[in-house]
Amino acid sequence: MDVYNTILKRIILPISEFIFGIPLTKELKKLDDFTRLSETEIAALQQQKLSLLLKHAVGRSEYYKKLNINIDNNNPIESLKKFPILTKPVLKKNTESILTEPKKNLLKNGSSGSTGEQTIIYWNKKEQTINRATQLLWWKWANYELGDKLIQTGINPKRLGLKKYKDFFFRTKYVQAFSHNEVDVKNVLKGLKDDKDYVLAGYASSLYVMAKIAQENNIKVKFKSAISWGDKLFDYYKKTILDTFGCKTYETYGSGEGFMIGAQKDLDCMYLMATNVFVEIVDENGNEVEDGEIGNVIVTNLNGYAMPLIRYKIGDLGIKMARNNYPTHRELQLPIIQKIIGRDTDIVKTPSGNFLVVHSFTGIFEHIPEIKQFCVIQKELSGIEIQYITDKGFNNDILESIKVQILKSLNEPFEIKFEEVKEIRPTKSGKPQLIVSHLTNKL
């Protein structure tokens, strides 16, 4: 830890927390303490939080009041099973009635739409702070210390407000990951010293693309560690990043709906953040499967009081590790996620060697409510076809706007066709695949 890390922790953060009313370090310590409890204590705390959340929901939310569910304080898990599974369409239809606080007092947030279907949720300032603290705790698990230099990828190059403040004081170089322009990536990587001063963080596919660009251009740079989020971290992603940047990649698992579900620390698999969420793995009929078996991931946000999301079907398939398979030596006593099965999110490639990843498109479509769902298909290197399902207020000018935004980011000729469809079928995993590539050449 260098001098700046100490200054950030002891001076800059306390002052900024006082000014903005965000007790980040307090929540971070609380979360860290929770995760270090015994297995029995963690289970008891989780059930206590679940009981309080369910009672709050049925008492304050019009949507949940109508269900007429009695909460058994002695057995909140059985009470939870009385609640119907909350799907994205149901959530979108009942947003107003699910809220327990005035919408005008809440912060609006949306899922990235990586399934091709975006949802809007609301949370209060405290809930947002808990999520930020959770992210920092997971980064700490990944060998990051507050104040370490950071290379972060993302789709919003205009960093304003708190994000701009965060980038400055957290010594963050923000890399535009919308189209992964090779020149931009090369300039960033070449400007780094080969001394492992930096931590690399961002979308899994984005980190992989940066590693490929470094390989192809013989750029020698090493990172202290890498942290991924947003899409699935495949084994070949991890190997490419390790071979190129000389660091392990730590996977984190959450969603734009405010679920901070799990992350890697000392194990190859992820710890389940049981103090934040209650996770069920169920079959197609909603029945819970045995640990070790694959099923749909159903999540309840234990911190989500402003807009309770109870038994939310997040859209992934996953496996909880069977208790008798837990590693004997592990640092934490949290439950373990054996595997999350997402979509093998393909990367769109352009003739000049630029890349478009899943968030290149969600960064556009999340601001277009007139399109309900979409899917990007690439059959030729020269262009893509975008299938879309319309919603209220749609007009053809919207398609032209989408095309302009994509081409502006690429700055090269690229054919973009659109096809209106009535249905976009999910993959075998049960989750819609946002990018479908038919190119035979591998990246």
Disulfide bonds with the S-S distance in Angstrom:
none
